Amino acid sequence: MLNEVTLIGHVGNIENKTLNNGTVLTKLSIAVRDAWKDKEGEWQEKTTWFGAQSYQKLAEIIAKHTTVGNLVYIKGKLQQNKYTDKNGTEHNITNIVISEYKNLTPKSQRGSSQDVENRGNVKAPEVESFNDDIPW
């Protein structure tokens, strides 16, 4: 069996935290754009958002070298989780657990998250995978 995902996209959100058990966790949302010509020859574009997460040493590396708007390569596996929020609503989410990572944005173009707004990068919508009710 094979469970493998490879993406290249822009970081929309990044969240770093240390869990109660001491595990370091970094969560990302990654925007991947697809472009094509429709039947009339007009260019169309669609952006799909993916949730991704990493743990321990890789999480620390990603947190240190990644800011919103950076172009990144990730490879990992899909993982489905279920959780119940504060209102008692059950949610199912699918995330990519990152096993390989590379920041493709040149070091000279990486900046703080405040610099990203000046470069016109897209910000990610709020996604359930960044909800603090998730129990991991």
Order of alpha helices (4+ residues) and beta strands (2+ residues): beta-beta-beta-alpha-beta-beta-alpha
